[in-house]
Amino acid sequence: MVTILLPIAYVLILKAPIEVVYRPWSMSILWMLVGGFVLANLMEKVGLLRRIAYKCILMTGASYKGIIWGIALAGVIIFLLMPNDNAAVTIAALAYGICISLDLKKGPEAAGIMLAAAMAAILPSGFLFNTGIFLFFGLGEAATGPLTIGWFEWLYRCFPLGLYYVVIFYIITRMFGKHARLNGKEYFRAEYEAMGIMSADEKRVLIDIALLMTFILTESFHHIDVLWGFAVIPFLMFFPGLKVADGADLRKVDWNMIFFAAGCLSIGMVAGTIGIGDLIGSFAVPVMEGKSHTLVLFLVYIGYFLLNFIMTPMAINVTFAMPLAQVAHDIGLNPVALYILMNEASDQIIMPYETVIYLIYFSFGMMRMKDFIKFYSVKTLVHILFTFLLLIPWWKFTGFLSLP
């Protein structure tokens, strides 16, 4: 209701130009979200997500540690096929099903599996091409102009976070699997064999994903915004020949999130039009001028960590994406580097309530609060070390930190 009425209020009360207020509906990011939800629903519907997860776990041995590393491998594969977190809830349900099937009760072993699934759903966004960053680009466009980043450039700029991904899963095995004596090989083999050979629908979805990946990887040739590929290619599944989807799959799209994203983008558009970025920049730039880019990013990082206790990550992004982009531009800091840092900082939490996705994983009731807090405290400390001792020095070395 709020995300529908707020833009209307901008038009009727603030007299904001209607073409500015409703510009988000003409942007590729919004339609990418719709297509992303359709693709996630289809991968779940045909069983592709389960097939990938079970196969990866069998490949890694299906012991307790094997399950954790299998989930890590599956997370990378799924994110490569679908570079956003639209499958996060499905992966949570899959992990919960594994815990129940292996007769695990609330405790360290079950917590490790649920936390591994959460990491597998979210953390690949750090080092693999992540369409979520384009939401930042849309929020800050009034200050930065159009921004983009390609699949290969993302991997080149952010590969240190791939090492962080591996370390986090090692920590999970040490924290939660030290005394585990679990072997699920029989269960996973039976489940995988019960799925039979790959169905025609699974093959059709894989063909669709292959088309999408080809579109992304050839962006340097066709020069079309890759988000339009997400907006169009999943809908080929409604056409004869590739038909897997029907009206029910479209109704399952999280339309609340679509309107929410549009409302958030509208806030950024209007704020840019009325000069909020310039206003904040006039105060912030004199304070930050002369400071190193690393120090500026550290202050942003700490600010995100503290604000996460009282605001959702989306609320922080909507409030600060455009003003901080203006500040970055004024002090010669690359706004793409800033947005990647903001995206990473928004994931650093301690308590379950701080972000919806992790709250969903906690709400399945398979982990104790003390285990959650302990793990996420360690995760945050490790992330700080990787970010400021590896990632940002790498950005400095490659010239990514400063405006091109």
PLY file of the C-alpha trace (Angstrom):
ply
format ascii 1.0
element vertex 404
property float x
property float y
property float z
element edge 403
property int vertex1
property int vertex2
end_header
0.00 0.00 0.00
2.77 2.43 0.98
4.80 1.79 -2.18
1.73 2.50 -4.30
0.58 5.61 -2.42
4.00 7.21 -1.85
4.73 7.93 -5.54
1.18 9.26 -5.94
1.82 11.61 -3.00
5.01 12.83 -4.68
2.95 13.83 -7.71
-0.09 15.29 -5.95
1.52 16.90 -2.90
5.13 17.63 -3.84
4.17 18.37 -7.45
7.09 16.21 -8.58
7.15 15.54 -12.34
5.23 12.34 -13.03
7.83 11.19 -15.56
10.43 11.30 -12.76
8.28 9.64 -10.10
7.28 6.70 -12.30
10.52 6.36 -14.24
11.43 3.16 -12.30
8.71 1.30 -14.25
10.59 2.06 -17.47
13.92 0.80 -16.07
15.34 -2.63 -16.79
16.03 -3.38 -13.10
12.34 -3.72 -12.26
11.56 -6.07 -15.15
14.73 -8.04 -14.36
13.22 -8.73 -10.93
10.00 -10.03 -12.52
11.92 -12.31 -14.89
14.20 -13.44 -12.07
11.26 -14.54 -9.95
9.76 -16.42 -12.91
13.05 -18.23 -13.52
13.46 -19.12 -9.83
9.90 -20.46 -9.70
10.51 -22.63 -12.77
13.80 -24.02 -11.44
11.97 -25.04 -8.29
8.92 -26.34 -10.18
10.83 -28.75 -12.43
13.15 -29.94 -9.63
16.36 -28.48 -11.05
17.41 -26.86 -7.77
17.06 -30.14 -5.87
18.88 -32.10 -8.56
21.85 -29.70 -8.45
21.97 -29.72 -4.63
21.75 -33.51 -4.27
24.33 -34.14 -6.98
26.81 -31.70 -5.41
26.38 -33.28 -1.96
26.94 -36.76 -3.37
30.07 -35.52 -5.17
31.48 -34.23 -1.86
30.85 -37.47 0.02
27.59 -36.78 1.92
29.27 -36.92 5.34
28.44 -33.93 7.53
31.38 -31.94 6.16
30.56 -33.28 2.71
27.01 -31.91 3.01
28.39 -28.47 3.97
30.86 -28.39 1.07
28.23 -29.83 -1.29
25.89 -26.98 -0.37
28.76 -24.53 -1.02
29.34 -26.00 -4.49
25.61 -26.02 -5.26
25.36 -22.37 -4.23
28.00 -21.36 -6.77
26.38 -23.38 -9.57
22.89 -22.04 -8.83
24.18 -18.45 -8.66
25.98 -18.90 -11.97
22.71 -20.03 -13.51
20.66 -17.34 -11.78
22.82 -14.39 -10.58
20.57 -13.03 -7.83
19.13 -14.22 -4.52
15.63 -15.03 -5.81
16.15 -18.70 -4.93
17.17 -17.98 -1.32
13.83 -19.03 0.23
13.70 -22.22 -1.87
17.24 -23.11 -0.77
16.20 -22.49 2.86
13.30 -24.93 2.49
15.62 -27.45 0.83
18.11 -27.23 3.72
15.30 -27.60 6.26
14.09 -30.70 4.41
17.60 -32.16 4.61
17.70 -31.58 8.39
14.30 -33.23 8.89
15.13 -36.18 6.64
18.38 -36.81 8.52
16.49 -36.57 11.85
18.46 -33.56 13.05
16.99 -31.55 15.92
17.67 -27.92 16.83
21.38 -27.77 17.61
24.85 -27.27 16.15
24.59 -29.85 13.32
21.26 -28.53 12.03
22.44 -24.94 12.49
25.50 -25.65 10.37
23.39 -26.98 7.49
20.94 -24.05 7.63
23.76 -21.49 7.87
25.64 -23.16 5.01
22.50 -22.87 2.88
22.15 -19.19 3.80
25.77 -18.53 2.84
25.37 -20.50 -0.41
22.31 -18.42 -1.34
23.83 -15.00 -0.60
27.64 -14.95 -0.59
28.28 -15.88 -4.25
26.93 -12.40 -5.01
30.25 -11.06 -3.75
32.48 -12.60 -6.40
30.05 -13.63 -9.18
28.07 -11.28 -11.41
25.24 -10.00 -9.25
22.22 -8.30 -10.80
21.31 -6.85 -7.40
23.99 -4.18 -7.85
21.89 -2.62 -10.58
19.36 -1.58 -7.94
22.10 0.61 -6.46
22.83 1.98 -9.92
19.17 2.93 -10.31
19.01 4.56 -6.88
22.08 6.71 -7.53
21.62 7.47 -11.21
20.60 11.07 -10.52
24.08 11.69 -9.08
26.25 9.41 -11.21
24.51 9.06 -14.55
24.09 5.55 -16.05
26.44 2.92 -14.61
27.12 -0.67 -15.61
29.52 -3.54 -14.99
30.02 -6.73 -16.99
30.22 -10.39 -15.95
33.97 -10.76 -16.51
34.83 -7.39 -14.99
32.88 -8.29 -11.83
34.86 -11.53 -11.46
38.13 -9.69 -12.10
37.42 -6.94 -9.59
35.95 -9.10 -6.82
37.68 -12.49 -6.97
39.22 -12.01 -3.44
35.69 -12.51 -2.09
35.75 -16.00 -3.62
38.51 -16.86 -1.12
36.31 -15.40 1.62
33.50 -17.73 0.51
35.74 -20.78 0.94
36.97 -19.62 4.36
33.40 -19.10 5.61
32.45 -22.68 4.76
35.60 -23.96 6.43
34.56 -22.00 9.55
31.10 -23.63 9.43
32.64 -27.11 9.35
34.87 -26.24 12.31
32.18 -24.51 14.39
29.32 -26.95 13.82
30.76 -30.17 12.43
33.62 -30.89 14.80
31.79 -33.70 16.59
29.25 -34.62 13.92
29.11 -38.32 13.03
26.60 -38.09 10.24
26.55 -39.87 6.90
23.68 -39.12 4.55
25.00 -40.93 1.47
22.15 -43.46 1.38
19.50 -40.76 1.78
20.91 -38.48 -0.92
21.57 -41.33 -3.33
17.99 -42.57 -2.89
16.58 -39.06 -3.38
18.71 -38.43 -6.44
17.87 -41.79 -8.01
14.17 -41.23 -7.28
14.31 -38.13 -9.48
15.23 -40.35 -12.42
16.84 -39.06 -15.58
16.60 -35.37 -16.33
13.07 -34.55 -17.49
12.19 -32.72 -20.70
11.05 -29.72 -18.63
14.38 -29.57 -16.80
16.19 -29.64 -20.14
13.98 -26.83 -21.45
14.75 -24.68 -18.41
18.47 -25.39 -18.86
18.21 -24.32 -22.52
16.56 -21.09 -21.38
19.32 -20.51 -18.82
21.96 -21.22 -21.49
20.37 -18.56 -23.71
20.43 -16.12 -20.79
24.08 -16.85 -19.96
25.04 -16.45 -23.63
23.28 -13.09 -23.68
25.15 -11.97 -20.54
28.57 -13.13 -21.70
28.22 -11.51 -25.14
27.19 -8.09 -23.83
30.39 -6.57 -25.23
29.17 -7.53 -28.73
25.46 -6.68 -28.67
25.73 -3.71 -26.22
22.24 -4.32 -24.83
21.68 -3.86 -21.10
21.97 -7.42 -19.74
19.03 -6.85 -17.39
16.70 -6.85 -20.38
17.83 -10.42 -20.95
16.48 -11.35 -17.51
13.32 -9.44 -18.31
12.66 -11.28 -21.60
14.38 -14.66 -21.83
12.61 -16.40 -18.88
9.30 -15.64 -20.60
10.32 -17.82 -23.54
9.21 -20.63 -21.20
5.61 -19.63 -21.95
6.04 -20.16 -25.72
5.45 -23.36 -27.72
8.53 -25.57 -27.99
10.02 -24.35 -24.70
6.72 -24.26 -22.83
7.19 -25.08 -19.16
5.42 -22.14 -17.52
1.76 -21.25 -17.18
-0.35 -18.57 -15.52
0.20 -20.07 -12.06
3.94 -19.42 -12.34
3.31 -15.77 -13.11
0.93 -15.46 -10.16
3.66 -16.85 -7.89
5.91 -13.86 -8.64
6.48 -11.81 -5.47
4.61 -8.74 -6.71
4.92 -7.12 -3.27
8.69 -7.01 -3.80
8.29 -5.61 -7.33
6.17 -2.69 -6.13
8.47 -2.24 -3.12
11.51 -1.98 -5.38
9.67 0.51 -7.62
8.75 2.63 -4.61
12.34 2.61 -3.36
13.68 3.63 -6.75
11.09 6.40 -6.90
12.44 7.83 -3.64
15.91 8.00 -5.18
14.62 9.61 -8.36
12.69 12.33 -6.54
15.51 12.96 -4.06
17.90 13.51 -6.94
15.50 15.87 -8.69
15.03 18.12 -5.66
18.77 18.24 -4.87
19.08 16.07 -1.75
22.39 14.65 -2.97
23.87 18.10 -3.54
22.66 19.22 -0.11
24.25 16.30 1.74
27.34 16.57 -0.43
27.82 20.21 0.59
28.17 19.06 4.21
29.97 15.75 3.70
32.50 16.62 1.02
34.44 19.18 3.12
34.69 16.57 5.90
35.88 13.78 3.59
38.04 15.87 1.28
41.68 14.95 1.62
40.84 11.65 3.32
41.94 8.41 1.67
39.35 6.47 -0.27
40.01 3.49 2.01
39.09 5.56 5.08
35.92 6.81 3.40
34.89 3.26 2.53
35.68 2.10 6.08
33.40 4.82 7.51
30.62 3.79 5.11
31.15 0.13 6.09
30.94 0.85 9.84
27.93 3.10 9.26
26.10 0.27 7.50
26.98 -2.18 10.26
25.55 0.12 12.94
22.48 1.18 10.94
21.60 -2.48 10.30
20.54 -2.69 13.94
17.77 -0.13 13.43
17.03 -0.14 9.67
16.66 -2.80 7.00
19.43 -2.93 4.36
16.95 -1.77 1.70
15.99 1.24 3.82
19.65 2.16 4.27
20.29 1.79 0.55
17.31 3.96 -0.38
18.36 6.63 2.10
22.07 6.80 1.30
22.76 5.36 -2.18
22.23 8.60 -4.05
23.80 11.03 -1.50
26.87 8.82 -1.04
27.23 8.50 -4.81
27.28 12.29 -5.02
29.95 12.45 -2.33
31.97 9.74 -4.08
31.81 11.63 -7.36
32.93 14.84 -5.67
35.97 13.25 -3.99
36.99 11.17 -7.03
35.88 7.78 -5.67
34.52 5.28 -8.21
30.79 4.94 -7.39
30.75 1.33 -8.67
33.40 0.41 -6.08
31.36 2.29 -3.45
28.19 0.38 -4.36
29.93 -3.00 -4.25
31.26 -2.08 -0.81
27.77 -0.97 0.31
26.26 -4.21 -0.98
28.82 -6.19 1.01
28.44 -4.05 4.14
24.66 -4.50 4.12
25.23 -8.25 4.65
27.17 -7.81 7.89
24.76 -8.48 10.73
24.74 -10.01 14.23
21.05 -10.57 15.01
18.45 -12.43 12.88
15.99 -9.53 12.69
18.45 -7.27 10.87
17.69 -8.64 7.41
14.69 -10.55 6.12
16.48 -13.38 4.30
18.54 -14.45 7.32
15.47 -14.11 9.53
13.71 -16.62 7.25
16.53 -19.13 7.73
16.45 -18.60 11.50
12.65 -18.90 11.61
12.77 -22.56 10.51
13.69 -23.25 14.14
16.78 -25.38 13.56
19.39 -23.12 15.20
19.80 -21.56 18.62
20.20 -17.81 19.00
23.66 -18.17 20.55
24.85 -20.21 17.54
23.47 -17.60 15.14
25.12 -14.69 16.98
28.43 -16.53 17.37
28.65 -17.44 13.69
27.63 -14.04 12.32
30.03 -12.25 14.68
32.90 -14.35 13.33
31.64 -13.92 9.76
31.63 -10.12 10.12
35.17 -10.01 11.54
36.47 -12.26 8.75
34.70 -10.11 6.13
36.30 -6.93 7.49
39.74 -8.53 7.22
39.17 -9.77 3.66
37.65 -6.44 2.57
40.30 -4.09 3.91
43.38 -6.32 3.66
42.68 -7.97 0.28
39.76 -6.52 -1.69
40.40 -2.79 -1.38
44.20 -3.14 -1.87
43.37 -5.14 -5.02
41.10 -2.33 -6.18
43.88 0.17 -5.54
46.37 -1.94 -7.47
44.06 -2.31 -10.49
42.96 1.34 -10.48
39.32 0.50 -9.76
39.07 2.65 -6.61
39.33 6.02 -8.35
37.07 7.57 -10.95
38.10 6.47 -14.46
0 1
1 2
2 3
3 4
4 5
5 6
6 7
7 8
8 9
9 10
10 11
11 12
12 13
13 14
14 15
15 16
16 17
17 18
18 19
19 20
20 21
21 22
22 23
23 24
24 25
25 26
26 27
27 28
28 29
29 30
30 31
31 32
32 33
33 34
34 35
35 36
36 37
37 38
38 39
39 40
40 41
41 42
42 43
43 44
44 45
45 46
46 47
47 48
48 49
49 50
50 51
51 52
52 53
53 54
54 55
55 56
56 57
57 58
58 59
59 60
60 61
61 62
62 63
63 64
64 65
65 66
66 67
67 68
68 69
69 70
70 71
71 72
72 73
73 74
74 75
75 76
76 77
77 78
78 79
79 80
80 81
81 82
82 83
83 84
84 85
85 86
86 87
87 88
88 89
89 90
90 91
91 92
92 93
93 94
94 95
95 96
96 97
97 98
98 99
99 100
100 101
101 102
102 103
103 104
104 105
105 106
106 107
107 108
108 109
109 110
110 111
111 112
112 113
113 114
114 115
115 116
116 117
117 118
118 119
119 120
120 121
121 122
122 123
123 124
124 125
125 126
126 127
127 128
128 129
129 130
130 131
131 132
132 133
133 134
134 135
135 136
136 137
137 138
138 139
139 140
140 141
141 142
142 143
143 144
144 145
145 146
146 147
147 148
148 149
149 150
150 151
151 152
152 153
153 154
154 155
155 156
156 157
157 158
158 159
159 160
160 161
161 162
162 163
163 164
164 165
165 166
166 167
167 168
168 169
169 170
170 171
171 172
172 173
173 174
174 175
175 176
176 177
177 178
178 179
179 180
180 181
181 182
182 183
183 184
184 185
185 186
186 187
187 188
188 189
189 190
190 191
191 192
192 193
193 194
194 195
195 196
196 197
197 198
198 199
199 200
200 201
201 202
202 203
203 204
204 205
205 206
206 207
207 208
208 209
209 210
210 211
211 212
212 213
213 214
214 215
215 216
216 217
217 218
218 219
219 220
220 221
221 222
222 223
223 224
224 225
225 226
226 227
227 228
228 229
229 230
230 231
231 232
232 233
233 234
234 235
235 236
236 237
237 238
238 239
239 240
240 241
241 242
242 243
243 244
244 245
245 246
246 247
247 248
248 249
249 250
250 251
251 252
252 253
253 254
254 255
255 256
256 257
257 258
258 259
259 260
260 261
261 262
262 263
263 264
264 265
265 266
266 267
267 268
268 269
269 270
270 271
271 272
272 273
273 274
274 275
275 276
276 277
277 278
278 279
279 280
280 281
281 282
282 283
283 284
284 285
285 286
286 287
287 288
288 289
289 290
290 291
291 292
292 293
293 294
294 295
295 296
296 297
297 298
298 299
299 300
300 301
301 302
302 303
303 304
304 305
305 306
306 307
307 308
308 309
309 310
310 311
311 312
312 313
313 314
314 315
315 316
316 317
317 318
318 319
319 320
320 321
321 322
322 323
323 324
324 325
325 326
326 327
327 328
328 329
329 330
330 331
331 332
332 333
333 334
334 335
335 336
336 337
337 338
338 339
339 340
340 341
341 342
342 343
343 344
344 345
345 346
346 347
347 348
348 349
349 350
350 351
351 352
352 353
353 354
354 355
355 356
356 357
357 358
358 359
359 360
360 361
361 362
362 363
363 364
364 365
365 366
366 367
367 368
368 369
369 370
370 371
371 372
372 373
373 374
374 375
375 376
376 377
377 378
378 379
379 380
380 381
381 382
382 383
383 384
384 385
385 386
386 387
387 388
388 389
389 390
390 391
391 392
392 393
393 394
394 395
395 396
396 397
397 398
398 399
399 400
400 401
401 402
402 403
